[in-house]
Amino acid sequence: MIWLLLLGLITYLFITQWVASLTRTPVWLLWLVAMLPVFVMVVWTIAQRGQPMPTQYTLVLFAGCLVLYLYLIQRGRIVRSTMDTSPPAPEPIPEIQPPNLASLRPLNQAEETSLQTCFPWSVFYLKHLEYHPQGVVCRGQLRTSPEVAYQTVRENVEAQFGDRFHVIFQEYYPGDPFFELLINSAATIEGKNSRVLIRPGFAIVLALLTLFTTTWAGLQIVGRVPTIGALLQNGLPYSLPILMFFAARSFGQFVTARKYQIAITLPYFIPIIPLPFFPIGTIGAFTQLRSPIPHRKALFDIGLVGAFLGLSVSIPLLAWGLVQSTVVALPSQGGLFQFQALDPRFSIVLAIFGKLAIGRELTPDAAIRLNPMAIAGWIGLMFTAFNLMPIGQLDGGRMIHAVFGRRIGARIGRISRFLLLGFAIVYPHLLLWAVLLLLLPALNEPTLNDVLEIDSFRDIVGLMALVILILLVLPAPKFLTTALGM
């Protein structure tokens, strides 16, 4: 039952990190629905004395809970824009405000007049306003570049209203951009928030705990008795590299966010007790953005820096560790965490690096017994590959949003989830990834200037990131293993 507790913990952290900020639905309810299929399958197996649930029942159960999970997210979704639920008006029409909704207007008549002066006709020709409880939607016609329009309107709004509103520039359909002024509920407690963001003491305690659990994990992986010599020889060679990987990608995102003046928390490591079937000792480090992202360029850079630094650390670790690794017999059943006999054909990258490092000894019936440093590099590559998936608030999801826009990026994310689920049917080691990605919302939050497109260089880098994702995720094809003599 330990694996059930671990799966429940990972699912809870997953939901609180990436889903809770998007919906008002209680986290416990989302967690219960996500874990319900597992609970039912466990109860069924116990009741039937070890007989697993039939496949058709399992598929129906997972499909039903997935639909309910997505429905609960959508039902409680925090409305960021009226454009998320209603199409734009085809013709500019005068606003008619019912008397009983007057209390929903965040502006009085004098403030509305002041707001209209914030939109020069040569920059953004304002046609009419739409009020909702969270702010004001300003519809009109763009008459200059998105960058100039956003900069001009934002400066005018800040001059008139201070930090009372977040100014967001986005579009529902191509060629139909609009401004939205969202009430900045945190403006009155900015000082308090700034103090809470930086908690170095808490971050250091978590880092030390994670150093302990990952060192313990290194000993468990190699099967050594905890002694001082074993700690230095087998524990630290794993724990220090894996912490270096997570620290590099997290602090890279932290520095990038601060560069764009985005409020962000310090990276916090998440230690877990190493278990025989999950002997890693941590599930990474996380940061949390506490203010809106200014534009798609910043969104792209935050996603790119995490992935790039992760690869920059994990690839050298894997390459150097493979040189120190040994060849063993290929087991009948393997897995991504079977470090004592890892099948190099699980990944195109692993197959190529394994052959380059080990050479002729890596035959078709051979597996690799990974050195502790190689284990850290392999875990880093898996973590990087998962975060490169083009879905939601993952690194890849942010880059796809920045390259193609928010709504097209969401469509790509939905397609990617089901493609990976299809691959998981053929390659079972991808099933856990596919299930976790189904729990993530595909639609990312808009940036403040979501109309401004990124440059061609970032477009090319984004496509290169997708190529790297394919090389990391897909198993080595037959023609490649034949060419490599594997």
C-alpha positions as CSV (number, residue, x, y, z in Angstrom):
1,M,0.0,0.0,0.0
2,I,3.0,2.3,0.2
3,W,2.9,2.9,-3.6
4,L,-0.7,4.0,-3.1
5,L,0.3,6.6,-0.5
6,L,3.1,7.9,-2.7
7,L,0.8,8.1,-5.8
8,G,-1.7,10.0,-3.7
9,L,1.0,12.4,-2.4
10,I,2.3,13.1,-6.0
11,T,-1.2,13.6,-7.3
12,Y,-2.0,16.1,-4.5
13,L,1.2,18.1,-5.1
14,F,0.5,18.0,-8.8
15,I,-3.0,19.5,-8.4
16,T,-2.0,22.1,-5.9
17,Q,0.9,23.3,-8.0
18,W,-0.7,23.5,-11.5
19,V,-4.5,23.3,-11.1
20,A,-5.5,24.9,-7.9
21,S,-4.9,28.4,-9.1
22,L,-7.2,28.0,-12.1
23,T,-10.4,26.9,-10.4
24,R,-12.4,27.4,-7.3
25,T,-13.2,23.7,-7.0
26,P,-11.7,22.5,-3.7
27,V,-8.4,20.7,-4.1
28,W,-9.5,17.8,-2.0
29,L,-12.5,17.1,-4.4
30,L,-10.2,17.2,-7.5
31,W,-7.8,14.9,-5.7
32,L,-10.5,12.5,-4.7
33,V,-11.9,12.3,-8.3
34,A,-8.3,11.8,-9.7
35,M,-7.6,9.0,-7.3
36,L,-11.0,7.3,-7.4
37,P,-10.0,4.9,-10.2
38,V,-7.0,3.7,-8.2
39,F,-9.1,3.3,-5.0
40,V,-11.8,1.3,-6.9
41,M,-9.2,-0.9,-8.5
42,V,-7.5,-1.7,-5.2
43,V,-10.8,-2.5,-3.5
44,W,-11.8,-4.7,-6.4
45,T,-8.5,-6.6,-6.3
46,I,-8.9,-7.1,-2.5
47,A,-12.5,-8.2,-2.8
48,Q,-11.8,-10.6,-5.6
49,R,-8.8,-12.1,-3.8
50,G,-6.1,-10.9,-6.2
51,Q,-8.1,-10.9,-9.4
52,P,-7.6,-7.5,-11.3
53,M,-10.5,-5.5,-12.6
54,P,-11.5,-6.4,-16.2
55,T,-10.0,-4.1,-18.8
56,Q,-13.4,-2.8,-20.1
57,Y,-14.4,-1.8,-16.6
58,T,-11.1,-0.1,-16.0
59,L,-11.3,1.9,-19.2
60,V,-14.9,3.0,-18.4
61,L,-13.9,4.0,-14.9
62,F,-10.9,6.1,-16.0
63,A,-12.9,7.8,-18.8
64,G,-15.8,8.6,-16.4
65,C,-13.5,10.1,-13.7
66,L,-11.5,12.0,-16.3
67,V,-14.7,13.6,-17.7
68,L,-15.8,14.5,-14.1
69,Y,-12.4,15.9,-13.2
70,L,-12.4,18.2,-16.3
71,Y,-16.0,19.2,-15.6
72,L,-15.2,20.2,-12.0
73,I,-12.2,22.3,-13.2
74,Q,-14.3,24.0,-15.8
75,R,-17.3,24.6,-13.5
76,G,-15.1,26.3,-10.9
77,R,-12.8,28.0,-13.3
78,I,-11.7,31.5,-12.2
79,V,-13.0,33.9,-14.9
80,R,-10.1,35.9,-16.2
81,S,-12.0,37.3,-19.2
82,T,-15.5,37.4,-20.5
83,M,-14.0,36.4,-23.8
84,D,-13.4,32.9,-22.4
85,T,-17.1,32.2,-22.3
86,S,-18.7,34.4,-24.9
87,P,-17.7,35.3,-28.5
88,P,-17.0,38.9,-29.4
89,A,-19.8,41.2,-30.6
90,P,-19.8,41.4,-34.4
91,E,-20.9,45.1,-34.4
92,P,-20.1,47.8,-31.9
93,I,-23.2,48.5,-30.0
94,P,-24.0,50.9,-27.2
95,E,-23.8,49.4,-23.8
96,I,-27.1,49.0,-21.9
97,Q,-26.4,48.5,-18.2
98,P,-29.4,47.0,-16.3
99,P,-30.1,49.0,-13.0
100,N,-29.8,45.8,-10.9
101,L,-26.2,45.2,-12.2
102,A,-25.0,48.7,-11.5
103,S,-23.2,47.5,-8.4
104,L,-21.0,45.3,-10.6
105,R,-19.5,48.3,-12.3
106,P,-15.9,48.9,-11.0
107,L,-16.0,52.5,-12.4
108,N,-18.3,55.4,-11.8
109,Q,-19.3,57.8,-14.6
110,A,-16.4,60.2,-14.0
111,E,-13.8,57.3,-13.9
112,E,-15.3,55.9,-17.1
113,T,-14.8,59.2,-18.9
114,S,-11.2,59.2,-17.6
115,L,-10.7,55.7,-18.9
116,Q,-11.9,56.6,-22.4
117,T,-9.1,59.2,-22.6
118,C,-6.5,56.4,-22.0
119,F,-7.1,55.1,-25.6
120,P,-5.8,57.5,-28.2
121,W,-7.7,57.0,-31.5
122,S,-4.5,56.7,-33.4
123,V,-3.4,53.8,-31.2
124,F,-6.5,51.9,-30.2
125,Y,-9.9,53.2,-31.4
126,L,-12.2,52.5,-28.4
127,K,-15.7,51.5,-29.4
128,H,-17.4,50.4,-26.2
129,L,-16.9,49.0,-22.7
130,E,-18.2,45.9,-21.1
131,Y,-18.3,45.5,-17.4
132,H,-18.0,42.3,-15.3
133,P,-17.2,41.7,-11.6
134,Q,-13.5,41.3,-12.2
135,G,-13.0,44.4,-14.3
136,V,-13.7,46.1,-17.7
137,V,-13.3,44.8,-21.2
138,C,-12.4,47.5,-23.7
139,R,-13.3,46.6,-27.3
140,G,-12.1,48.6,-30.3
141,Q,-9.8,48.6,-33.3
142,L,-6.0,48.3,-33.2
143,R,-4.3,51.0,-35.3
144,T,-0.6,50.5,-34.5
145,S,1.7,47.7,-33.5
146,P,0.7,45.6,-30.4
147,E,3.8,46.7,-28.5
148,V,3.2,50.4,-29.0
149,A,-0.5,50.0,-28.2
150,Y,0.0,48.1,-25.0
151,Q,2.7,50.4,-23.8
152,T,0.7,53.5,-24.5
153,V,-2.6,52.3,-23.0
154,R,-0.9,50.8,-19.9
155,E,1.0,54.0,-19.1
156,N,-2.2,56.0,-19.5
157,V,-4.2,53.7,-17.3
158,E,-1.5,53.7,-14.6
159,A,-1.4,57.5,-14.8
160,Q,-5.1,57.7,-14.2
161,F,-5.7,54.8,-11.8
162,G,-2.3,53.9,-10.4
163,D,-2.0,50.2,-9.6
164,R,-5.7,49.6,-9.3
165,F,-5.9,47.5,-12.5
166,H,-3.8,44.9,-14.3
167,V,-3.9,45.9,-18.0
168,I,-4.2,42.8,-20.2
169,F,-4.1,42.8,-24.1
170,Q,-5.2,39.7,-25.8
171,E,-7.4,38.4,-28.6
172,Y,-10.1,35.8,-28.9
173,Y,-10.0,35.5,-32.7
174,P,-7.0,36.5,-34.9
175,G,-7.3,40.1,-35.8
176,D,-9.7,41.0,-33.0
177,P,-7.6,42.2,-30.1
178,F,-9.1,43.8,-27.0
179,F,-7.9,45.3,-23.7
180,E,-9.1,44.0,-20.3
181,L,-8.6,45.9,-17.0
182,L,-8.6,43.4,-14.2
183,I,-9.0,44.6,-10.6
184,N,-5.6,44.2,-8.8
185,S,-6.8,42.7,-5.6
186,A,-3.3,42.5,-4.3
187,A,-2.5,46.2,-4.6
188,T,-3.3,47.0,-1.0
189,I,-1.2,44.2,0.4
190,E,1.8,44.5,-1.9
191,G,4.2,45.0,1.0
192,K,2.9,41.9,2.7
193,N,3.2,39.8,-0.4
194,S,6.8,41.0,-1.0
195,R,7.8,39.8,2.4
196,V,6.2,36.4,2.0
197,L,7.8,35.8,-1.4
198,I,11.4,35.4,-0.1
199,R,11.6,32.8,2.7
200,P,15.3,31.7,2.6
201,G,15.1,29.9,6.0
202,F,12.3,27.7,4.8
203,A,14.1,27.0,1.4
204,I,17.3,26.1,3.2
205,V,15.6,23.6,5.5
206,L,13.8,21.9,2.6
207,A,17.1,21.8,0.7
208,L,18.9,20.1,3.7
209,L,16.0,17.6,4.1
210,T,16.2,16.8,0.4
211,L,20.0,16.4,0.6
212,F,19.4,13.8,3.3
213,T,16.6,11.9,1.4
214,T,18.5,11.9,-1.9
215,T,21.7,10.6,-0.1
216,W,19.7,7.9,1.5
217,A,18.2,7.2,-2.0
218,G,21.7,6.8,-3.4
219,L,22.6,4.2,-0.8
220,Q,19.3,2.3,-1.5
221,I,19.9,2.3,-5.2
222,V,23.3,0.6,-5.0
223,G,22.2,-1.6,-2.0
224,R,24.8,-0.4,0.5
225,V,24.6,-0.4,4.3
226,P,24.5,3.2,5.6
227,T,28.0,3.9,6.7
228,I,30.3,7.0,6.5
229,G,32.3,5.4,3.7
230,A,29.1,4.4,1.8
231,L,27.7,7.9,2.2
232,L,30.8,9.4,0.6
233,Q,31.2,6.8,-2.1
234,N,27.6,6.0,-3.2
235,G,25.2,8.5,-1.5
236,L,26.7,11.9,-2.3
237,P,27.7,11.0,-5.9
238,Y,24.0,10.7,-6.5
239,S,22.5,13.3,-4.2
240,L,24.8,16.3,-5.1
241,P,24.3,16.0,-8.9
242,I,20.5,15.5,-8.7
243,L,20.3,18.6,-6.4
244,M,22.5,20.5,-8.8
245,F,20.1,19.7,-11.6
246,F,17.0,20.8,-9.9
247,A,18.7,23.9,-8.4
248,A,20.0,25.0,-11.8
249,R,16.7,24.8,-13.6
250,S,14.7,26.4,-10.7
251,F,17.1,29.2,-10.0
252,G,17.4,29.9,-13.7
253,Q,13.6,30.4,-13.8
254,F,13.8,32.5,-10.7
255,V,16.5,34.8,-12.2
256,T,14.6,35.1,-15.5
257,A,11.3,36.0,-13.8
258,R,13.1,38.7,-11.7
259,K,14.7,40.0,-14.9
260,Y,11.2,40.7,-16.2
261,Q,10.1,42.1,-12.8
262,I,7.8,39.2,-12.1
263,A,7.1,38.3,-8.4
264,I,8.2,34.8,-7.8
265,T,9.0,32.6,-4.8
266,L,12.4,31.1,-4.1
267,P,12.8,27.5,-5.3
268,Y,11.6,25.0,-2.7
269,F,12.8,21.4,-2.9
270,I,10.3,18.6,-2.2
271,P,11.9,15.7,-0.2
272,I,10.3,12.3,-0.1
273,I,11.3,9.0,1.5
274,P,13.0,6.8,-1.0
275,L,11.0,3.6,-1.7
276,P,12.1,0.5,-3.6
277,F,9.8,1.2,-6.6
278,F,10.5,5.0,-6.5
279,P,14.1,5.4,-5.1
280,I,14.7,9.0,-6.1
281,G,14.4,10.9,-2.8
282,T,12.8,14.0,-4.2
283,I,10.2,15.0,-6.8
284,G,12.1,18.2,-7.7
285,A,12.0,21.8,-6.8
286,F,9.2,24.3,-7.6
287,T,8.8,28.0,-7.8
288,Q,5.5,29.9,-7.9
289,L,4.8,33.0,-10.0
290,R,2.9,35.6,-7.9
291,S,2.3,38.3,-10.5
292,P,1.2,38.3,-14.2
293,I,3.8,37.6,-16.9
294,P,4.2,40.8,-19.0
295,H,4.3,39.4,-22.5
296,R,4.9,36.2,-24.5
297,K,8.6,36.8,-24.8
298,A,9.0,36.6,-21.1
299,L,6.7,33.5,-21.0
300,F,8.9,31.8,-23.6
301,D,12.1,32.7,-21.8
302,I,10.9,31.4,-18.5
303,G,10.0,28.1,-20.1
304,L,13.2,27.9,-22.2
305,V,15.7,28.7,-19.4
306,G,14.4,25.9,-17.2
307,A,14.6,23.3,-20.0
308,F,17.9,24.6,-21.3
309,L,19.7,24.6,-17.9
310,G,18.2,21.2,-17.1
311,L,19.6,19.8,-20.3
312,S,23.0,21.6,-19.7
313,V,23.4,19.8,-16.4
314,S,21.8,16.4,-17.0
315,I,23.4,15.6,-20.4
316,P,27.0,15.9,-19.0
317,L,26.1,14.0,-15.9
318,L,24.6,11.2,-18.0
319,A,27.5,11.1,-20.4
320,W,30.2,11.0,-17.7
321,G,28.2,8.6,-15.6
322,L,27.7,6.2,-18.5
323,V,31.5,6.0,-19.0
324,Q,31.7,4.7,-15.4
325,S,28.7,2.3,-15.8
326,T,28.8,-1.4,-16.5
327,V,26.9,-3.8,-18.7
328,V,24.6,-6.5,-17.3
329,A,22.2,-9.0,-18.7
330,L,18.9,-7.6,-20.1
331,P,16.1,-8.5,-17.6
332,S,12.8,-9.9,-18.9
333,Q,10.9,-6.9,-17.4
334,G,12.3,-3.5,-17.1
335,G,11.3,0.0,-16.1
336,L,12.4,3.6,-16.1
337,F,13.6,3.4,-12.5
338,Q,15.3,0.0,-12.8
339,F,18.8,1.6,-12.5
340,Q,20.6,-1.7,-11.9
341,A,19.6,-3.0,-15.3
342,L,18.2,-0.2,-17.4
343,D,17.3,-0.9,-21.0
344,P,19.0,1.7,-23.1
345,R,16.4,1.4,-25.8
346,F,13.9,3.3,-23.7
347,S,15.0,6.6,-25.2
348,I,16.8,7.6,-28.5
349,V,19.1,9.8,-26.5
350,L,20.0,7.1,-24.0
351,A,20.6,4.6,-26.8
352,I,23.0,6.9,-28.6
353,F,24.9,8.1,-25.5
354,G,25.0,4.5,-24.1
355,K,26.6,3.2,-27.3
356,L,29.1,6.1,-27.5
357,A,30.2,5.6,-23.9
358,I,30.2,1.8,-23.6
359,G,30.9,0.7,-27.1
360,R,30.8,-2.9,-28.4
361,E,29.8,-4.3,-25.0
362,L,26.3,-2.9,-25.4
363,T,24.8,-5.7,-27.4
364,P,21.0,-6.5,-28.1
365,D,20.8,-8.6,-25.0
366,A,22.5,-6.2,-22.7
367,A,21.3,-3.6,-20.2
368,I,23.2,-0.9,-18.3
369,R,24.0,-0.8,-14.6
370,L,24.0,2.9,-14.1
371,N,26.7,4.7,-12.1
372,P,25.2,7.0,-9.4
373,M,26.1,10.1,-11.5
374,A,24.5,8.5,-14.5
375,I,21.3,7.9,-12.5
376,A,21.1,11.6,-11.6
377,G,21.6,12.5,-15.3
378,W,19.0,10.0,-16.4
379,I,16.4,11.3,-13.9
380,G,17.2,14.8,-15.0
381,L,16.5,14.0,-18.6
382,M,13.2,12.3,-17.7
383,F,12.2,15.3,-15.6
384,T,13.2,17.7,-18.5
385,A,11.3,15.6,-21.0
386,F,8.2,15.7,-18.9
387,N,8.4,19.4,-18.5
388,L,8.9,19.9,-22.2
389,M,5.5,18.4,-23.0
390,P,3.5,21.2,-24.7
391,I,0.8,21.4,-22.1
392,G,-0.5,24.0,-19.7
393,Q,2.1,25.6,-17.3
394,L,4.9,23.1,-18.0
395,D,8.0,24.5,-19.7
396,G,6.8,23.2,-23.1
397,G,3.3,24.5,-22.6
398,R,4.6,28.0,-21.9
399,M,6.8,27.9,-25.1
400,I,4.0,26.6,-27.3
401,H,1.7,29.4,-25.9
402,A,4.4,32.0,-26.7
403,V,5.0,30.7,-30.2
404,F,1.4,30.0,-31.4
405,G,-0.8,31.9,-29.0
406,R,-2.9,30.9,-26.1
407,R,-5.8,29.1,-27.7
408,I,-3.8,27.3,-30.5
409,G,-1.3,26.3,-27.8
410,A,-4.2,24.8,-25.8
411,R,-5.3,22.8,-28.8
412,I,-1.8,21.5,-29.3
413,G,-1.7,20.5,-25.6
414,R,-4.9,18.6,-25.8
415,I,-3.7,16.7,-28.9
416,S,-0.4,16.0,-27.3
417,R,-2.1,14.4,-24.2
418,F,-4.0,11.9,-26.3
419,L,-1.0,11.2,-28.6
420,L,1.1,10.3,-25.5
421,L,-1.8,8.2,-24.2
422,G,-1.8,6.3,-27.5
423,F,2.0,5.8,-27.3
424,A,1.5,4.5,-23.7
425,I,-0.6,1.7,-25.0
426,V,2.4,0.5,-27.1
427,Y,5.1,1.6,-24.6
428,P,3.8,1.0,-21.1
429,H,6.6,2.9,-19.4
430,L,5.0,6.1,-20.7
431,L,1.7,5.4,-19.0
432,L,2.4,7.3,-15.8
433,W,3.4,10.4,-17.8
434,A,0.2,10.1,-19.8
435,V,-2.0,9.9,-16.7
436,L,-0.3,12.8,-15.0
437,L,-0.7,15.0,-18.1
438,L,-4.4,14.2,-18.3
439,L,-4.7,15.9,-14.9
440,L,-3.2,19.2,-16.2
441,P,-5.4,21.9,-17.8
442,A,-4.3,22.5,-21.4
443,L,-5.3,26.2,-21.3
444,N,-2.6,28.5,-19.9
445,E,-3.2,31.9,-18.3
446,P,-2.8,34.9,-20.7
447,T,0.1,37.2,-20.4
448,L,-0.5,40.9,-19.9
449,N,0.3,41.6,-23.6
450,D,-0.8,38.4,-25.2
451,V,-1.1,39.9,-28.7
452,L,2.6,40.7,-29.1
453,E,4.3,37.9,-31.0
454,I,7.8,36.6,-30.3
455,D,10.7,36.9,-32.8
456,S,11.8,34.4,-35.4
457,F,14.8,33.3,-33.3
458,R,12.5,32.2,-30.4
459,D,10.2,30.4,-32.9
460,I,13.2,28.3,-34.2
461,V,14.4,27.6,-30.6
462,G,10.8,26.5,-29.7
463,L,10.7,24.0,-32.6
464,M,14.2,22.7,-31.6
465,A,12.8,22.1,-28.1
466,L,10.0,19.9,-29.6
467,V,12.7,17.9,-31.5
468,I,14.6,17.4,-28.3
469,L,11.4,16.3,-26.6
470,I,10.8,13.6,-29.3
471,L,14.4,12.4,-28.9
472,L,14.0,12.1,-25.2
473,V,10.6,10.5,-25.0
474,L,10.4,8.1,-27.9
475,P,12.1,4.7,-27.6
476,A,14.9,4.0,-30.1
477,P,13.4,2.7,-33.4
478,K,14.4,-0.6,-34.9
479,F,16.6,0.9,-37.6
480,L,18.6,2.9,-35.1
481,T,19.2,0.0,-32.7
482,T,20.2,-2.2,-35.7
483,A,22.7,0.5,-36.9
484,L,24.1,0.8,-33.3
485,G,24.4,-3.0,-32.9
486,M,21.9,-3.0,-30.1
